[in-house]
């Protein structure tokens, strides 16, 4: 008997309503826990600062408290910033011209923005390929896109400690840390979405804590706790929580007793196709040999290098 085809709900990795609830709760005390958002926003702004161009109208997508938008305004490269977030409380924090918008259903006409930027938000999107296509469409021809999102190796320590703790106490494990996009997948998605000159790279940020409870407080304070559609619904047992702390400490604590938390940051940049962009020449039209430019002997395809 063949399996039933997947329904739309089967393909939902994240509960977007839970993501919105978490962000709403986090908005009231975000300033006490926003170190990661602030660092990522600063890095995205640096990428945009390196572009020798002005951007009259920019969108800060998934704006949180508006840190990235403030960087863009201060850069002197952007005239107007529109801030958008899934949670109304976060959009209100950003101030200025802000609105509530779902990254999965962008409410913007094609060719609206010269720049779309996003810091630490797109990793909660179910249909990332579709969102990237919408972003490309919302850009003007030759518009620029820059976004950083949480990558696949993030919180590897917490994943391992959770698995060990639940297996030890409850005899089974459930999902507590989200699956995130990796570098290779992100590069392919940018190409599929039709961006010109896409660039994808990876950076790692490591933060240390006195114990796992400090890490969990920060994740909740940022609105970044578990929002998986298939997440465990009942509270963790006290014994499991204590085992989590023990496993994390035993496996990962440094000589000073502090534990690390790893955050991988995947950064995507690319351009909406435009008439003035450089394009590669057709194969066979080269007038100079690469070997001459590099000052090395040319080796034919049938020869074996020594």
FIKE-311159 format. One record per atom (N, C-alpha, C): x, y, z; residue in three letters. Coordinates in pm, whole numbers, padded with zeros to 5 digits, always signed. Atoms other than C-alpha are relative to their C-alpha. Layout:
XYZALA/...
***
This chain:
+00085-00119+00000UNK/+00000+00000+00000UNK/+00089+00124+00000UNK/-00081-00122+00007UNK/+00144+00338-00096UNK/-00038+00096+00110UNK/+00024-00097-00106UNK/+00180+00610+00164UNK/-00084+00116-00054UNK/+00082-00116+00039UNK/-00064+00900+00161UNK/+00090+00118-00030UNK/-00083-00118+00030UNK/+00072+01219+00002UNK/+00002+00096+00117UNK/-00008-00091-00112UNK/+00191+01479+00251UNK/-00102+00113-00012UNK/+00090-00115-00004UNK/-00060+01743+00354UNK/+00081+00124+00031UNK/-00075-00122-00033UNK/+00040+02110+00398UNK/+00051+00002+00144UNK/-00042-00001-00140UNK/+00050+02060+00776UNK/+00121-00089+00023UNK/-00115+00090-00015UNK/+00298+01772+00733UNK/+00130+00069-00035UNK/-00121-00066+00046UNK/+00543+02011+00569UNK/+00037+00121+00086UNK/-00029-00112-00089UNK/+00531+02270+00849UNK/+00098-00045+00108UNK/-00100+00031-00102UNK/+00848+02248+01055UNK/-00025+00085+00123UNK/+00015-00095-00110UNK/+00772+02554+01268UNK/-00145+00042+00020UNK/+00131-00053-00037UNK/+00460+02670+01449UNK/+00013+00152+00002UNK/-00020-00145+00012UNK/+00446+03031+01333UNK/-00078+00077+00105UNK/+00072-00066-00108UNK/+00185+03121+01592UNK/+00082-00001+00128UNK/-00088+00007-00118UNK/+00424+03003+01862UNK/+00116+00098-00013UNK/-00108-00097+00022UNK/+00703+03210+01706UNK/-00048+00140+00034UNK/+00055-00133-00029UNK/+00481+03519+01723UNK/-00024+00019+00149UNK/+00022-00010-00146UNK/+00382+03446+02085UNK/+00130+00019+00074UNK/-00128-00011-00068UNK/+00742+03400+02189UNK/+00061+00139-00017UNK/-00053-00134+00024UNK/+00845+03728+02028UNK/-00078+00106+00078UNK/+00082-00095-00074UNK/+00555+03911+02188UNK/+00038+00002+00147UNK/-00039+00007-00141UNK/+00650+03788+02535UNK/+00140+00057+00021UNK/-00138-00045-00014UNK/+01016+03866+02475UNK/+00014+00151-00013UNK/-00014-00142+00030UNK/+00951+04224+02363UNK/+00014+00086+00126UNK/+00001-00084-00121UNK/+00897+04354+02717UNK/+00136+00008+00068UNK/-00131+00001-00068UNK/+01245+04257+02841UNK/+00114-00029-00098UNK/-00100+00037+00101UNK/+01437+04215+02512UNK/+00134+00067+00026UNK/-00126-00073-00021UNK/+01697+04477+02607UNK/+00094-00072+00095UNK/-00084+00073-00094UNK/+01824+04244+02880UNK/+00063-00125-00062UNK/-00044+00127+00059UNK/+01886+03954+02639UNK/+00037+00011-00147UNK/-00009-00018+00145UNK/+01943+04103+02293UNK/+00142-00001-00055UNK/-00140-00007+00042UNK/+02323+04059+02272UNK/+00022-00066-00136UNK/-00022+00072+00126UNK/+02301+03806+01986UNK/-00063+00076-00117UNK/+00064-00079+00104UNK/+02052+04011+01783UNK/+00083+00124-00032UNK/-00079-00121+00021UNK/+02266+04322+01833UNK/+00126-00030-00078UNK/-00124+00037+00069UNK/+02582+04144+01718UNK/-00027-00035-00146UNK/+00032+00038+00138UNK/+02415+03996+01410UNK/-00041+00122-00081UNK/+00040-00122+00071UNK/+02255+04329+01316UNK/+00122+00083-00036UNK/-00121-00076+00026UNK/+02595+04496+01343UNK/+00078-00060-00118UNK/-00073+00067+00109UNK/+02750+04237+01109UNK/-00071+00016-00134UNK/+00073-00023+00125UNK/+02473+04268+00850UNK/+00021+00143-00047UNK/-00019-00141+00036UNK/+02508+04647+00860UNK/+00139+00022-00059UNK/-00136-00012+00055UNK/+02884+04610+00797UNK/+00004-00046-00145UNK/+00003+00048+00139UNK/+02813+04408+00480UNK/-00059+00108-00091UNK/+00067-00102+00081UNK/+02582+04681+00353UNK/+00087+00125-00012UNK/-00088-00117+00001UNK/+02828+04955+00447UNK/+00110-00015-00105UNK/-00106+00024+00098UNK/+03082+04792+00215UNK/-00047+00019-00144UNK/+00053-00017+00135UNK/+02852+04839-00086UNK/+00006+00148-00038UNK/-00017-00140+00044UNK/+02938+05156-00279UNK/-00127+00044-00075UNK/+00127-00039+00061UNK/+02578+05259-00338UNK/-00092+00054+00108UNK/+00105-00047-00089UNK/+02291+05449-00182UNK/-00127-00081-00024UNK/+00125+00074+00007UNK/+01959+05280-00107UNK/-00112+00089+00053UNK/+00103-00094-00046UNK/+01671+05529-00096UNK/-00104-00062+00093UNK/+00105+00062-00082UNK/+01416+05283+00049UNK/+00041-00142+00037UNK/-00045+00130-00050UNK/+01506+04983+00267UNK/-00108-00064+00088UNK/+00088+00077-00087UNK/+01308+04710+00444UNK/+00085-00078+00099UNK/-00060+00081-00105UNK/+01425+04568+00778UNK/-00101-00109+00033UNK/+00096+00109-00007UNK/+01251+04230+00766UNK/+00028-00088+00122UNK/-00021+00070-00125UNK/+01199+04058+01101UNK/+00083+00087+00093UNK/-00083-00108-00055UNK/+01315+04373+01276UNK/+00032-00013+00147UNK/-00016+00003-00145UNK/+01292+04272+01645UNK/-00014+00142+00056UNK/+00012-00133-00060UNK/+01368+04598+01829UNK/+00051+00111-00091UNK/-00042-00102+00096UNK/+01491+04779+01517UNK/+00148+00031-00002UNK/-00144-00027-00006UNK/+01867+04751+01580UNK/+00060+00014-00139UNK/-00055-00006+00135UNK/+01946+04681+01215UNK/-00047+00127-00071UNK/+00051-00122+00062UNK/+01722+04964+01098UNK/+00072+00124+00047UNK/-00075-00116-00053UNK/+01903+05207+01326UNK/+00139+00007-00059UNK/-00131+00002+00067UNK/+02236+05097+01180UNK/-00012+00054-00143UNK/+00017-00044+00139UNK/+02103+05153+00829UNK/-00021+00150-00008UNK/+00023-00145+00000UNK/+01978+05502+00911UNK/+00129+00076+00031UNK/-00123-00068-00039UNK/+02311+05592+01072UNK/+00110-00013-00104UNK/-00106+00025+00098UNK/+02511+05462+00776UNK/+00014+00112-00102UNK/-00002-00102+00103UNK/+02423+05755+00552UNK/-00028-00054-00138UNK/+00027+00061+00131UNK/+02343+05509+00272UNK/-00149-00018-00026UNK/+00142+00030+00011UNK/+01970+05473+00339UNK/-00081+00123+00039UNK/+00084-00116-00029UNK/+01709+05749+00325UNK/-00117-00036+00091UNK/+00120+00038-00074UNK/+01402+05565+00457UNK/+00005-00149+00030UNK/+00004+00140-00042UNK/+01371+05239+00654UNK/-00143-00035+00041UNK/+00127+00058-00042UNK/+01048+05039+00681UNK/+00033-00123+00085UNK/-00024+00114-00089UNK/+01054+04797+00977UNK/-00122-00091-00001UNK/+00111+00096+00001UNK/+00844+04480+00972UNK/+00034-00119+00088UNK/-00021+00117-00086UNK/+00801+04198+01223UNK/-00129-00079+00011UNK/+00114+00088-00018UNK/+00572+03902+01279UNK/-00081+00037+00124UNK/+00064-00034-00127UNK/+00494+04024+01633UNK/-00026+00151+00008UNK/+00028-00143-00012UNK/+00316+04361+01677UNK/+00084+00069+00107UNK/-00078-00062-00108UNK/+00506+04423+02002UNK/+00142+00031-00045UNK/-00134-00026+00051UNK/+00839+04394+01822UNK/-00001+00116-00101UNK/+00011-00110+00096UNK/+00729+04623+01538UNK/-00013+00133+00074UNK/+00015-00122-00079UNK/+00628+04877+01801UNK/+00132+00041+00064UNK/-00132-00030-00057UNK/+00970+04850+01967UNK/+00090+00069-00102UNK/-00089-00054+00103UNK/+01141+04929+01637UNK/-00026+00149-00022UNK/+00032-00141+00017UNK/+00958+05261+01615UNK/+00007+00042-00147UNK/-00003-00051+00137UNK/+00955+05484+01308UNK/-00116-00054-00081UNK/+00101+00058+00089UNK/+00763+05350+01010UNK/+00008-00151+00011UNK/-00005+00143-00028UNK/+00682+04996+01120UNK/-00136-00063-00025UNK/+00125+00072+00024UNK/+00423+04733+01036UNK/+00017-00146+00037UNK/-00001+00143-00028UNK/+00327+04376+01116UNK/-00007-00074-00133UNK/-00004+00075+00125UNK/+00418+04136+00836UNK/+00062-00137+00025UNK/-00050+00137-00008UNK/+00475+03763+00806UNK/+00103-00021-00111UNK/-00104+00022+00101UNK/+00801+03674+00632UNK/-00042-00101-00106UNK/+00044+00100+00096UNK/+00619+03386+00462UNK/-00103+00056-00099UNK/+00103-00060+00087UNK/+00355+03619+00305UNK/+00024+00150-00005UNK/-00039-00141+00001UNK/+00516+03951+00224UNK/-00107+00086-00068UNK/+00110-00082+00055UNK/+00255+04226+00168UNK/+00050+00118-00082UNK/-00061-00110+00074UNK/+00468+04430-00072UNK/-00010-00026-00151UNK/+00005+00011+00146UNK/+00432+04500-00443UNK/+00137-00031-00056UNK/-00128+00026+00067UNK/+00701+04382-00682UNK/+00073+00132-00024UNK/-00082-00117+00029UNK/+00988+04627-00720UNK/-00018+00114+00099UNK/+00028-00105-00099UNK/+00918+04814-00395UNK/+00126+00059+00063UNK/-00112-00042-00084UNK/+01261+04834-00226UNK/+00133-00003-00075UNK/-00138+00001+00050UNK/+01618+04923-00312UNK/+00087-00096+00080UNK/-00077+00086-00090UNK/+01743+04715-00018UNK/-00097-00073+00092UNK/+00070+00078-00103UNK/+01597+04434+00193UNK/+00106-00068+00085UNK/-00098+00056-00093UNK/+01794+04333+00502UNK/-00073-00070+00113UNK/+00063+00076-00109UNK/+01721+04086+00780UNK/+00108-00054+00092UNK/-00097+00047-00099UNK/+01902+03996+01102UNK/-00068-00097+00096UNK/+00043+00102-00096UNK/+01828+03670+01287UNK/-00150-00018+00005UNK/+00144+00022+00004UNK/+01472+03614+01171UNK/-00041-00111-00096UNK/+00047+00090+00105UNK/+01450+03400+00856UNK/+00017-00148+00034UNK/-00014+00141-00036UNK/+01553+03078+01034UNK/-00129-00060+00055UNK/+00129+00051-00046UNK/+01192+03051+01163UNK/-00101-00014-00114UNK/+00090+00007+00116UNK/+01045+03045+00810UNK/-00012-00146-00046UNK/+00021+00136+00049UNK/+00889+02717+00692UNK/+00042-00014-00146UNK/-00028+00007+00143UNK/+00912+02787+00319UNK/+00107+00104-00034UNK/-00107-00095+00027UNK/+01250+02955+00293UNK/+00020+00025-00150UNK/-00012-00029+00143UNK/+01276+02907-00087UNK/-00107+00098-00048UNK/+00106-00090+00041UNK/+00939+03075-00131UNK/+00019+00141+00053UNK/-00025-00133-00057UNK/+01031+03360+00102UNK/+00110+00072-00075UNK/-00107-00064+00076UNK/+01354+03424-00088UNK/-00048+00049-00136UNK/+00057-00045+00128UNK/+01160+03443-00415UNK/-00082+00126+00022UNK/+00079-00120-00029UNK/+00919+03693-00258UNK/+00090+00120+00027UNK/-00094-00109-00027UNK/+01214+03900-00134UNK/+00060+00051-00130UNK/-00055-00043+00129UNK/+01371+03902-00480UNK/-00102+00081-00079UNK/+00104-00072+00074UNK/+01040+04009-00633UNK/-00028+00138+00059UNK/+00027-00128-00065UNK/+00997+04289-00377UNK/+00112+00101-00021UNK/-00111-00091+00028UNK/+01334+04436-00475UNK/-00016+00063-00138UNK/-00009-00064+00131UNK/+01372+04686-00756UNK/+00110-00069-00081UNK/-00112+00054+00078UNK/+01591+04573-01047UNK/+00133+00054+00051UNK/-00132-00035-00054UNK/+01950+04571-00923UNK/-00007+00039+00148UNK/+00007-00022-00144UNK/+01827+04595-00562UNK/+00082-00104+00074UNK/-00094+00085-00077UNK/+02039+04437-00287UNK/-00072-00066+00117UNK/+00053+00078-00112UNK/+01951+04168-00033UNK/+00115-00047+00087UNK/-00100+00048-00095UNK/+02153+04093+00281UNK/-00073-00050+00125UNK/+00066+00057-00118UNK/+02042+03862+00563UNK/+00094-00096+00071UNK/-00070+00100-00080UNK/+02199+03668+00846UNK/-00104-00079+00077UNK/+00093+00088-00069UNK/+02020+03371+00996UNK/+00077-00107+00077UNK/-00063+00103-00083UNK/+02093+03101+01252UNK/+00025-00125-00085UNK/-00039+00112+00083UNK/+02279+02808+01092UNK/-00004-00135+00069UNK/+00022+00138-00041UNK/+02278+02431+01125UNK/+00076-00049+00121UNK/-00077+00047-00115UNK/+02550+02388+01387UNK/-00030+00072+00129UNK/+00034-00080-00118UNK/+02383+02624+01634UNK/-00048-00088+00115UNK/+00041+00067-00125UNK/+02341+02502+01994UNK/+00021-00151-00006UNK/-00029+00144+00006UNK/+02499+02167+01916UNK/+00019-00060+00139UNK/-00019+00049-00137UNK/+02594+02136+02283UNK/-00134-00027+00069UNK/+00131+00017-00062UNK/+02234+02184+02397UNK/-00073-00119-00059UNK/+00063+00116+00063UNK/+02108+01929+02144UNK/+00050-00129+00063UNK/-00059+00124-00051UNK/+02351+01664+02266UNK/-00035-00023+00146UNK/+00032+00014-00141UNK/+02287+01732+02634UNK/-00146-00038+00021UNK/+00142+00034-00010UNK/+01909+01719+02587UNK/-00023-00147-00035UNK/+00018+00139+00041UNK/+01927+01388+02401UNK/+00047-00096+00109UNK/-00055+00087-00103UNK/+02147+01233+02670UNK/-00085+00003+00127UNK/+00078-00013-00124UNK/+01938+01367+02959UNK/-00134-00072-00012UNK/+00130+00066+00015UNK/+01603+01249+02821UNK/+00013-00151-00012UNK/-00021+00144+00012UNK/+01739+00910+02723UNK/+00030-00061+00137UNK/-00039+00050-00133UNK/+01883+00871+03073UNK/-00117-00005+00097UNK/+00107-00011-00100UNK/+01575+00979+03268UNK/-00131-00060-00049UNK/+00131+00038+00050UNK/+01279+00906+03042UNK/+00002-00115-00099UNK/-00010+00112+00092UNK/+01411+00638+02809UNK/-00034+00032-00143UNK/+00031-00044+00137UNK/+01322+00841+02498UNK/+00037+00146-00012UNK/-00039-00139+00023UNK/+01412+01173+02340UNK/-00101+00068-00091UNK/+00087-00080+00085UNK/+01205+01451+02183UNK/+00078+00118-00054UNK/-00068-00112+00065UNK/+01290+01755+01971UNK/-00010+00125+00087UNK/-00002-00123-00079UNK/+01396+02065+02163UNK/+00071+00114-00071UNK/-00076-00103+00071UNK/+01632+02251+01927UNK/-00033-00011-00148UNK/+00047-00002+00138UNK/+01523+02355+01579UNK/+00108-00045-00099UNK/-00094+00021+00111UNK/+01683+02228+01258UNK/+00019+00131-00075UNK/-00028-00125+00069UNK/+01853+02518+01084UNK/+00071-00029-00132UNK/-00059+00016+00133UNK/+01978+02569+00729UNK/+00152-00006+00010UNK/-00146+00003+00002UNK/+02340+02480+00650UNK/+00051+00079-00120UNK/-00062-00088+00100UNK/+02584+02662+00425UNK/-00029-00046-00142UNK/+00019+00051+00136UNK/+02550+02436+00122UNK/-00144+00019-00046UNK/+00141-00018+00036UNK/+02169+02443+00128UNK/-00032+00146-00027UNK/+00028-00143+00016UNK/+02164+02821+00167UNK/+00050+00050-00136UNK/-00054-00041+00130UNK/+02385+02867-00141UNK/-00091-00046-00113UNK/+00090+00051+00102UNK/+02156+02647-00348UNK/-00132+00075-00003UNK/+00127-00072-00006UNK/+01846+02830-00228UNK/+00011+00139-00064UNK/-00018-00132+00060UNK/+01988+03168-00331UNK/+00000-00009-00153UNK/-00002+00019+00145UNK/+02054+03038-00682UNK/-00139-00033-00053UNK/+00135+00038+00043UNK/+01710+02878-00708UNK/-00096+00119+00004UNK/+00089-00116-00014UNK/+01546+03203-00595UNK/+00026+00105-00107UNK/-00025-00091+00112UNK/+01704+03383-00892UNK/+00082+00122+00034UNK/-00086-00113-00032UNK/+01947+03616-00716UNK/+00124-00002-00088UNK/-00123-00014+00076UNK/+02237+03746-00920UNK/+00117+00017+00096UNK/-00123-00012-00078UNK/+02592+03719-00784UNK/-00021-00034+00147UNK/+00024+00034-00141UNK/+02485+03535-00465UNK/+00129-00037+00072UNK/-00113+00036-00087UNK/+02737+03501-00182UNK/-00057-00050+00132UNK/+00045+00058-00126UNK/+02685+03280+00124UNK/+00124-00035+00082UNK/-00113+00037-00084UNK/+02926+03249+00415UNK/-00045-00028+00142UNK/+00031+00049-00134UNK/+02942+03121+00770UNK/+00096+00059+00102UNK/-00080-00044-00113UNK/+03064+03270+01098UNK/-00051-00070+00125UNK/+00038+00065-00125UNK/+03059+03127+01449UNK/+00018+00096+00116UNK/-00006-00079-00122UNK/+02981+03309+01772UNK/-00015-00096+00117UNK/+00005+00086-00117UNK/+03053+03129+02100UNK/-00017+00085+00125UNK/+00031-00071-00124UNK/+02904+03252+02427UNK/+00016-00099+00115UNK/-00014+00090-00115UNK/+02984+03106+02770UNK/-00095+00041+00111UNK/+00095-00018-00110UNK/+02753+03064+03068UNK/+00049-00074+00124UNK/-00030+00071-00124UNK/+02783+02964+03430UNK/-00071-00134+00008UNK/+00075+00125+00004UNK/+02517+02696+03376UNK/-00101+00008-00113UNK/+00095+00007+00111UNK/+02255+02586+03124UNK/-00122+00088+00022UNK/+00119-00080-00029UNK/+01983+02782+03301UNK/+00017+00144-00047UNK/-00027-00132+00054UNK/+02149+03110+03202UNK/-00023+00005-00150UNK/+00022+00009+00144UNK/+02145+02999+02839UNK/-00150-00004-00030UNK/+00143+00012+00024UNK/+01777+02901+02859UNK/-00072+00133+00026UNK/+00060-00131-00026UNK/+01688+03238+03014UNK/+00022+00096-00117UNK/-00027-00088+00114UNK/+01858+03420+02727UNK/-00081-00040-00123UNK/+00078+00045+00114UNK/+01687+03205+02463UNK/-00146+00043+00013UNK/+00138-00044-00022UNK/+01347+03276+02617UNK/-00010+00152-00007UNK/+00001-00146+00001UNK/+01437+03643+02662UNK/+00010+00058-00138UNK/-00007-00043+00141UNK/+01509+03667+02288UNK/-00121-00048-00081UNK/+00110+00060+00075UNK/+01192+03476+02194UNK/+00045-00112-00089UNK/-00059+00102+00086UNK/+01409+03198+02052UNK/-00014-00141+00056UNK/+00019+00135-00052UNK/+01278+02902+02248UNK/-00070-00089-00103UNK/+00050+00102+00091UNK/+01140+02585+02090UNK/-00135+00038-00060UNK/+00126-00025+00070UNK/+00871+02658+01827UNK/-00023-00104-00108UNK/+00022+00108+00095UNK/+00881+02330+01639UNK/-00147-00043+00002UNK/+00138+00048+00005UNK/+00542+02212+01519UNK/-00014-00135+00071UNK/+00002+00132-00063UNK/+00632+01865+01651UNK/+00066+00001+00137UNK/-00067-00010-00131UNK/+00767+01992+01983UNK/-00079-00075+00108UNK/+00064+00061-00118UNK/+00694+01823+02314UNK/-00092+00103+00065UNK/+00099-00094-00054UNK/+00380+01980+02464UNK/-00005+00000+00152UNK/+00007+00002-00146UNK/+00404+01870+02826UNK/+00132+00048+00059UNK/-00123-00054-00062UNK/+00655+02033+03065UNK/+00102-00110+00027UNK/-00105+00095-00034UNK/+00988+01866+03126UNK/-00008-00040+00147UNK/-00006+00044-00140UNK/+01017+01659+03440UNK/+00119+00065+00069UNK/-00108-00063-00076UNK/+01231+01810+03715UNK/+00128-00082-00010UNK/-00118+00087+00009UNK/+01463+01508+03699UNK/+00070+00017-00135UNK/-00058-00018+00133UNK/+01514+01565+03326UNK/+00076+00131-00009UNK/-00067-00129+00001UNK/+01601+01931+03375UNK/+00133-00008+00075UNK/-00124+00014-00077UNK/+01857+01844+03643UNK/+00101-00085-00077UNK/-00090+00083+00080UNK/+02000+01572+03417UNK/+00057+00079-00116UNK/-00049-00086+00108UNK/+02025+01826+03134UNK/+00117+00084+00048UNK/-00108-00082-00054UNK/+02236+02055+03352UNK/+00125-00083+00025UNK/-00114+00087-00028UNK/+02457+01764+03457UNK/+00071-00044-00128UNK/-00058+00046+00126UNK/+02508+01633+03102UNK/+00075+00113-00071UNK/-00064-00115+00066UNK/+02587+01978+02964UNK/+00133+00031+00068UNK/-00121-00032-00075UNK/+02839+02044+03240UNK/+00109-00105-00020UNK/-00098+00109+00010UNK/+03004+01704+03217UNK/+00062-00008-00139UNK/-00048+00017+00136UNK/+03036+01707+02838UNK/+00077+00121-00053UNK/-00050-00119+00070UNK/+03127+02067+02760UNK/+00066+00107+00087UNK/-00057-00105-00085UNK/+03246+02265+03063UNK/+00150+00014-00022UNK/-00142-00027+00014UNK/+03586+02432+03026UNK/+00071-00008+00135UNK/-00077+00005-00126UNK/+03864+02443+03288UNK/-00053+00095+00107UNK/+00055-00096-00096UNK/+03693+02743+03449UNK/-00141-00035+00045UNK/+00133+00043-00040UNK/+03366+02550+03484UNK/-00113+00059-00081UNK/+00104-00062+00081UNK/+03178+02765+03233UNK/-00029-00087-00123UNK/+00041+00081+00115UNK/+02986+02604+02948UNK/-00017+00087-00124UNK/+00014-00078+00124UNK/+02992+02717+02583UNK/-00136-00024-00066UNK/+00117+00013+00088UNK/+02693+02780+02356UNK/+00041+00053-00136UNK/-00045-00035+00134UNK/+02773+02784+01985UNK/-00117+00047-00086UNK/+00099-00051+00095UNK/+02577+02996+01738UNK/+00068+00015-00136UNK/-00048-00017+00137UNK/+02646+02953+01366UNK/-00087+00103-00070UNK/+00070-00108+00069UNK/+02552+03256+01158UNK/+00025-00014-00150UNK/-00009+00010+00145UNK/+02481+03202+00788UNK/-00045+00134-00060UNK/+00031-00129+00061UNK/+02490+03525+00586UNK/-00019-00016-00151UNK/+00035+00008+00142UNK/+02325+03554+00243UNK/+00001+00141-00057UNK/+00009-00127+00072UNK/+02380+03840+00001UNK/-00020-00029-00148UNK/+00023+00016+00143UNK/+02266+03883-00357UNK/-00076+00119-00056UNK/+00062-00111+00070UNK/+02120+04119-00614UNK/-00121-00048-00078UNK/+00109+00026+00094UNK/+01787+04126-00789UNK/+00053+00024-00140UNK/-00052-00019+00136UNK/+01859+04085-01160UNK/-00032+00140-00054UNK/+00017-00133+00057UNK/+01907+04417-01338UNK/+00075+00013-00131UNK/-00059-00011+00133UNK/+02006+04538-01683UNK/+00147+00040+00000UNK/-00136-00052-00001UNK/+02339+04690-01574UNK/+00100-00092+00071UNK/-00089+00089-00072UNK/+02484+04390-01392UNK/+00093-00073-00095UNK/-00092+00079+00084UNK/+02794+04214-01528UNK/-00047-00144-00010UNK/+00036+00140+00020UNK/+02729+03869-01674UNK/+00121-00074-00057UNK/-00114+00075+00054UNK/+02977+03589-01753UNK/-00010-00014-00151UNK/-00001+00016+00146UNK/+03085+03562-02117UNK/-00027-00144-00038UNK/+00027+00132+00052UNK/+02986+03269-02331UNK/+00130-00081-00006UNK/-00117+00088+00004UNK/+03223+02970-02313UNK/+00066+00006-00136UNK/-00075+00001+00124UNK/+03498+02979-02573UNK/+00032+00137-00056UNK/-00025-00135+00051UNK/+03515+03358-02608UNK/+00121+00066+00066UNK/-00116-00059-00068UNK/+03822+03410-02388UNK/+00112+00033-00098UNK/-00110-00041+00088UNK/+04115+03593-02550UNK/+00136-00018+00069UNK/-00125+00023-00073UNK/+04378+03516-02279UNK/-00010-00131+00077UNK/-00003+00127-00073UNK/+04487+03193-02115UNK/+00018+00028+00149UNK/-00014-00013-00145UNK/+04448+03155-01737UNK/+00142-00034+00043UNK/-00136+00040-00037UNK/+04787+02983-01724UNK/+00097+00117-00018UNK/-00087-00116+00020UNK/+04952+03296-01868UNK/-00018+00103+00111UNK/+00027-00099-00106UNK/+04783+03519-01612UNK/+00061-00043+00133UNK/-00053+00051-00126UNK/+04899+03292-01327UNK/+00150-00028-00006UNK/-00142+00026+00014UNK/+05248+03242-01469UNK/+00038-00144+00025UNK/-00027+00142-00021UNK/+05227+02862-01466UNK/-00016-00072-00133UNK/+00017+00076+00124UNK/+05257+02596-01740UNK/-00141-00056-00011UNK/+00134+00054+00022UNK/+04929+02481-01893UNK/+00006-00150-00013UNK/+00009+00146+00005UNK/+04834+02116-01844UNK/-00127-00036-00071UNK/+00118+00040+00074UNK/+04595+01963-02096UNK/-00089-00092+00081UNK/+00095+00081-00075UNK/+04286+01779-01984UNK/+00036-00148-00004UNK/-00037+00142+00008UNK/+04436+01448-02098UNK/+00131-00031+00068UNK/-00129+00022-00065UNK/+04767+01499-01915UNK/-00020-00016+00150UNK/+00004+00020-00144UNK/+04837+01393-01559UNK/+00100+00093+00066UNK/-00089-00094-00072UNK/+04978+01654-01322UNK/+00101-00080+00080UNK/-00100+00066-00078UNK/+05305+01561-01157UNK/-00014+00029+00147UNK/
***
